[in-house]
Amino acid sequence: MPLKKVVIIGGGFGGLTAAKELKNANLDITLIDKTNHHLFQPLLYQVATAALSPADVAAPIRAILNKQKNIRVIMGEVNRIDTSSKKVFLNGDAFDYDYLITAVGSRHSYFGNDKWEKFAPGLKTINDALKLREKILLSFEKAERLNDEKEIKKQMTFVIVGGGPTGVELAGAIAEIARVTMLKDFRKINPAKTKIILVEALDRLLTAFDRQLSAKANESLEELGVTVLLNRRVVDINERGVQFENEMIETPNVIWAAGNTIPSIVSSLNSETDRAGRAIVENDCSLKNHPEIFVIGDAALFIENGKPLPGIAPAAIQQGRYVAKIIANGIPKEGRKPFKYFDKGILATIGKAKAVMQIGGVKASGWFAWIAWVFVHILYLIGFRNRYKVLAEWIWLYVTNRHGIRLITQKTEM
């Protein structure tokens, strides 16, 4: 009797967890990802701000799964899913499935203004992070060569659009680079005069956190010299900079951290979706009328207690384990217990020894929250080498205030 086929699309937290949980199952598993590596996305901003190297936050998927004999890894981008014939198509190839796990994550959304991407790149991939790192470092190099004070000011102004964890963490990291790390590196310009502006359309930062912690994050950013603009709606981004309703900030350094959307492949599942493109799933993470298809992580809209699950790693990991158990045991739709999310809390870092933490009714900020943030992120990193190296880099950074990866490697015309 042929083995049942499982196709997993996406090697992120959810997809990789499901694959690993199925290591002892008598199944034929194929994991497909458009890159060859698993990316620890919560630390991607540290690659963009020269604190870590790409190898610190990523690991080859094949190396992670090389001891798992029931799985093969395919590098490629899925272009279509045919739910009637149970096939996944990519690059001219087709893969049959009995079970399908879609864990494709998300990408940045410009809310219908895709032309802004050229002037305000987002941060979702290693390539994004490396381009952003070059952009940040090159801005200081260009400023050092200029004589026009107005042009120098433009190069030393950074606008981050979006007050979620990524925007807050980027703003704090850039402030520390400019005001601490590179303070003595230049002779003409003064990096301490760098202007970092964090823009949020709502009335507070970090809306997933309690208001008290949002206010604390705002205060910590301002202590680092970041200007926080709340209730500000961006109406245009172009080669000049960022346009608000009544103000224009001129700068070539605009970073987008304001929204997410789901890759279009999810739409080929012909399922109901929300405005962000997330597939609306049942309480067992499967699609309505398709109990063999599961959507997990950022790509899924899972409602629990009237609220959608947050798009964070713990949620995707727990869903990956849950779905793997269903598949491994061949549990039919009617025999599946609803998925229950165990909330492990949320954390966000603002800078060295500055963070906010919310776990149930426990709320903390400052050094204690930052230590918790450090150990949680080390724990979730895959591979002993990555954990050891990242911890060593953070200890070095904490003691010396020196970012060690400040390299410009692309040949660039200035």
HELIX and SHEET records of a PDB file:
HELIX    1   1 PHE A   13  GLU A   21  1                                   9    
HELIX    2   2 GLN A   41  LEU A   43  5                                   3    
HELIX    3   3 LEU A   44  ALA A   48  1                                   5    
HELIX    4   4 PRO A   54  ASP A   56  5                                   3    
HELIX    5   5 ILE A   61  ILE A   64  1                                   4    
HELIX    6   6 ASP A  114  LYS A  118  5                                   5    
HELIX    7   7 ILE A  126  ARG A  145  1                                  20    
HELIX    8   8 GLU A  149  GLN A  155  1                                   7    
HELIX    9   9 PRO A  165  GLU A  176  1                                  12    
HELIX   10  10 ILE A  177  THR A  181  3                                   5    
HELIX   11  11 PRO A  191  LYS A  193  5                                   3    
HELIX   12  12 ARG A  211  GLU A  223  1                                  13    
HELIX   13  13 SER A  264  LEU A  269  5                                   6    
HELIX   14  14 GLY A  297  ALA A  299  5                                   3    
HELIX   15  15 ALA A  313  ASN A  329  1                                  17    
HELIX   16  16 LYS A  333  GLY A  335  5                                   3    
HELIX   17  17 TRP A  367  TYR A  380  1                                  14    
HELIX   18  18 PHE A  384  THR A  400  1                                  17    
SHEET    1   A 6 ILE A  71  MET A  75  0                                        
SHEET    2   A 6 ASP A  28  ASP A  33  1                                        
SHEET    3   A 6 LYS A   5  ILE A   9  1                                        
SHEET    4   A 6 TYR A  99  THR A 102  1                                        
SHEET    5   A 6 HIS A 290  VAL A 295  1                                        
SHEET    6   A 6 SER A 286  LEU A 287 -1                                        
SHEET    1   B 2 HIS A  37  LEU A  39  0                                        
SHEET    2   B 2 ALA A  58  PRO A  60 -1                                        
SHEET    1   C 3 ARG A  80  ASP A  82  0                                        
SHEET    2   C 3 LYS A  87  LEU A  90 -1                                        
SHEET    3   C 3 ASP A  93  ASP A  96 -1                                        
SHEET    1   D 2 ARG A 107  HIS A 108  0                                        
SHEET    2   D 2 ASN A 260  THR A 261 -1                                        
SHEET    1   E 4 VAL A 226  LEU A 229  0                                        
SHEET    2   E 4 LYS A 195  VAL A 199  1                                        
SHEET    3   E 4 THR A 157  VAL A 161  1                                        
SHEET    4   E 4 VAL A 254  TRP A 256  1                                        
SHEET    1   F 3 VAL A 234  ILE A 237  0                                        
SHEET    2   F 3 GLY A 241  PHE A 244 -1                                        
SHEET    3   F 3 MET A 248  GLU A 250 -1                                        
SHEET    1   G 2 ALA A 279  ILE A 280  0                                        
SHEET    2   G 2 ALA A 300  LEU A 301  1                                        
SHEET    1   H 2 ILE A 303  GLU A 304  0                                        
SHEET    2   H 2 LYS A 307  PRO A 308 -1                                        
SHEET    1   I 3 ILE A 346  GLY A 351  0                                        
SHEET    2   I 3 LYS A 354  ILE A 359 -1                                        
SHEET    3   I 3 VAL A 362  SER A 365 -1                                        
END                                                                             
